[in-house]
């Protein structure tokens, strides 16, 4: 997990604002651009605040085609969990050929804690 120490008081204030705006149920979902306008922030900043609310503060906030909202039931939570899991797996699959390329690329010096030795082979530096 990423260390988030920059301006926690401001983030906490925005997290509170977010929690005050969000409602329960997908029928009450609010789309990112509207949420950002209500908060007076850019959409990218709102995404970061949502992420902080989820990771740092432990709130379950759904983000899908209906917008952002609190789950109404366990079914909402399960559906969101499997959507996020599928996205994570898909991203790992997507980077496979990139990782392979970087490992084989002559110009690559370091990847995942490994460094090339004088014979141009990767060695673990742990």
Secondary structure, 3 states (H helix, E strand, C coil): CCCCCCCHHHHHHHHHHHHHHCCECHHHCECHHHHHHHHCCCHHHHHHHHHHHHHCCCCCEEEECCEEEECCCHHHHHHHHHHHHHHHHHHHHHHHHHHHHHHHCCCCCEECCEEECCCCCEEECC
